[in-house]
Amino acid sequence: MTEFVAVATTDELDDGEGTVVEASGHTIALFRVDGDFYAIGNDCTHQGGPLGEGDLDGTTVTCPWHGAQFDISSGEVLGPPADEPEPEYEVRVDGDEVQVCV
Protein backbone atom coordinates (compact mmCIF):
# COMPACT_ATOMS: atom_id res chain seq x y z
CA MET A 1 0.00 0.00 0.00
CA THR A 2 1.30 3.45 -0.87
CA GLU A 3 0.58 6.55 1.14
CA PHE A 4 1.63 10.18 1.25
CA VAL A 5 3.70 11.02 4.32
CA ALA A 6 4.50 14.56 5.51
CA VAL A 7 8.28 15.05 5.49
CA ALA A 8 8.78 18.84 5.63
CA THR A 9 7.12 22.21 5.34
CA THR A 10 7.52 24.46 2.32
CA ASP A 11 9.54 27.02 4.28
CA GLU A 12 12.17 24.47 5.38
CA LEU A 13 13.93 24.44 2.00
CA ASP A 14 15.00 27.39 -0.12
CA ASP A 15 15.26 27.10 -3.90
CA GLY A 16 18.38 25.21 -4.91
CA GLU A 17 18.64 23.31 -1.63
CA GLY A 18 18.42 19.68 -0.66
CA THR A 19 17.98 17.81 2.60
CA VAL A 20 17.57 14.30 3.94
CA VAL A 21 14.18 13.18 5.28
CA GLU A 22 12.71 9.95 6.63
CA ALA A 23 9.35 8.52 5.57
CA SER A 24 8.01 5.12 6.61
CA GLY A 25 11.47 3.57 6.84
CA HIS A 26 12.77 5.19 3.64
CA THR A 27 15.70 7.63 3.67
CA ILE A 28 14.91 10.19 0.98
CA ALA A 29 16.75 13.13 -0.57
CA LEU A 30 14.31 16.03 -0.91
CA PHE A 31 15.11 19.00 -3.15
CA ARG A 32 13.50 22.32 -4.10
CA VAL A 33 14.14 23.87 -7.52
CA ASP A 34 12.22 26.85 -8.89
CA GLY A 35 9.53 26.31 -6.25
CA ASP A 36 9.00 22.64 -7.17
CA PHE A 37 9.89 19.75 -4.87
CA TYR A 38 11.59 16.52 -5.97
CA ALA A 39 12.44 13.35 -4.07
CA ILE A 40 14.79 10.48 -4.89
CA GLY A 41 16.57 7.85 -2.84
CA ASN A 42 19.22 9.38 -0.59
CA ASP A 43 21.82 6.60 -0.77
CA CYS A 44 23.96 6.93 -3.91
CA THR A 45 23.83 3.70 -5.89
CA HIS A 46 27.62 3.77 -6.23
CA GLN A 47 28.69 3.49 -2.57
CA GLY A 48 25.86 4.96 -0.51
CA GLY A 49 26.85 8.62 -0.34
CA PRO A 50 24.20 11.01 1.03
CA LEU A 51 22.65 12.66 -2.05
CA GLY A 52 20.58 15.05 0.06
CA GLU A 53 23.89 16.65 1.09
CA GLY A 54 25.20 16.85 -2.48
CA ASP A 55 25.73 19.91 -4.66
CA LEU A 56 22.68 20.88 -6.70
CA ASP A 57 22.91 22.49 -10.15
CA GLY A 58 19.45 22.89 -11.66
CA THR A 59 17.94 19.41 -11.44
CA THR A 60 21.31 17.65 -11.23
CA VAL A 61 22.67 16.53 -7.86
CA THR A 62 26.29 15.49 -7.43
CA CYS A 63 27.12 12.91 -4.77
CA PRO A 64 29.47 14.43 -2.18
CA TRP A 65 31.52 11.23 -1.90
CA HIS A 66 32.64 10.31 -5.44
CA GLY A 67 30.92 12.74 -7.81
CA ALA A 68 28.22 10.54 -9.35
CA GLN A 69 25.42 12.66 -10.79
CA PHE A 70 21.67 12.08 -10.83
CA ASP A 71 18.62 13.83 -12.27
CA ILE A 72 16.45 14.67 -9.25
CA SER A 73 13.29 14.71 -11.39
CA SER A 74 13.68 11.08 -12.48
CA GLY A 75 16.47 9.42 -10.48
CA GLU A 76 18.32 8.77 -13.75
CA VAL A 77 22.13 8.48 -13.60
CA LEU A 78 23.76 11.39 -15.43
CA GLY A 79 27.41 10.72 -14.59
CA PRO A 80 29.65 7.96 -13.25
CA PRO A 81 30.78 6.24 -11.17
CA ALA A 82 27.17 5.23 -10.38
CA ASP A 83 25.48 3.06 -13.00
CA GLU A 84 22.12 2.34 -11.35
CA PRO A 85 19.30 4.91 -11.06
CA GLU A 86 17.84 6.16 -7.79
CA PRO A 87 14.23 5.42 -6.86
CA GLU A 88 11.98 8.40 -7.56
CA TYR A 89 9.23 9.40 -5.15
CA GLU A 90 6.08 11.30 -6.03
CA VAL A 91 5.85 14.60 -4.14
CA ARG A 92 2.84 16.80 -3.44
CA VAL A 93 2.30 19.97 -1.47
CA ASP A 94 -0.79 20.26 0.70
CA GLY A 95 -0.99 23.75 2.18
CA ASP A 96 2.51 24.28 3.58
CA GLU A 97 3.15 20.57 4.04
CA VAL A 98 5.49 18.68 1.68
CA GLN A 99 4.41 15.05 1.33
CA VAL A 100 6.16 12.10 -0.30
CA CYS A 101 4.46 8.95 -1.55
CA VAL A 102 6.02 5.80 -0.09
N, C-alpha and C positions, 0 to 999 in steps of 0.2 A: 504494500500500500504506500502510495506517495502522499506527502502532505507538505504544505508550506509552513516553514518555521521562521519566526522572527529572529534575526541575527544582528541587527543594528538599527540605528535611526539615521535618517537622511542627513542630519547635521554632524554625524560622526566622521564622515569622509569628505574631504574636499576633492574637487576635480583633479585628476591626475594622481590620486593616491590609491594605495592598496592596504589591506589589513588581513589578518587571519581570524576566522570565526569558527565556532563549533556549532553543528546542527545535527542532532540525533545520531551522534557517534561519528559524524563525518567532519574532517578538518578541511576547511574550504578557504580559498583565497578570494576575497571580495574586493572589487575595484570599482572606481567611479571615474567615468570619462565623459566629458561634455554633458553632465547631468544624468547620464544613464549608468545603471549598475550592471556588473557582470560578475559571474562566479564560476570558478573552475577548481579542480582539485588543488590543494596546497602543496602536496609532496611531489617535487619534480620527478618525472619518470626516469631520469638518468640515475641520480643517487639520493633522491629524497630531499633536496634543498627546499627551503620555505619560499614558495613563489609569492606569497602575500607580502614578503619583505623585499621582493626584487624591484629593480628599476623599471619604471613604466614609461613607454614612449608611444603615445597614441594608444592603440589597442594591443601593443606588443609588450609582454613582460619578459625580463631577462632574469634567469635564476641567479641569485647572489653567490652560489657556490661555484659553478663551472661554466656559466654563460649560456646555457641552453635557452632558447627563446620560444615562446608560445603566444598564440593569438587568444586573448582573453574572451573574445566573443564566440569562439568555437572550441577551444582547447587544442587546436591543431598545432603541431610542431612546426616552427618556422626556422629554427637553427639548431645545429648539433651542440653538444653531444647527445642530447635526448633523441630517441627515434620512435617513441610511443606517445600518442596524444594524451592530454589530461581529460578527465571527465568534465563535462559542462553541466552546470546546474541552471535551471530556469529561475529567474529572479523577478519579483514583482514588488511594487511599492504600494502600500496601503496606508494612506495618510502620511505620517512621517516614519512609518515602520518599513524597513527593508526586510523582505522575506525571501527565503530560498526553498525551492522544492527538493525534498530529499525522499 
